[in-house]
């Protein structure tokens, strides 16, 4: 019973930290997207790509150090796995945003908000159990 309580506690704190990192990542994402799209006037897909690269760079290092404390494993191994996760979530994001804009006439910002709900789930599962492999 104590082992189960410990596992639940570990997951709760990891999820809470993941949420904090995610909120900061989202702020970076939307700021870069707004600058690229609204101020500079880049196409929404280019703006999303720039925002995705900028925010996920922060996301990788914050989760590696703060959320999962996974600094003992090789940085390059984690980065390679993270790039796979990044690619999956990027494709999900582009598909959802494109559908929202082209098929439903919504703002790309709304599409990004919708995609965040999906990629938060896949991102946590990938990060917790594969990218940063919490052991013990």
HELIX and SHEET records of a PDB file:
HELIX    1   1 UNK A    2  UNK A   34  1                                  33    
HELIX    2   2 UNK A   35  UNK A   39  3                                   5    
HELIX    3   3 UNK A   44  UNK A   62  1                                  19    
HELIX    4   4 UNK A   63  UNK A   67  3                                   5    
HELIX    5   5 UNK A   75  UNK A   98  1                                  24    
HELIX    6   6 UNK A   99  UNK A  103  3                                   5    
HELIX    7   7 UNK A  108  UNK A  126  1                                  19    
HELIX    8   8 UNK A  127  UNK A  131  3                                   5    
END                                                                             
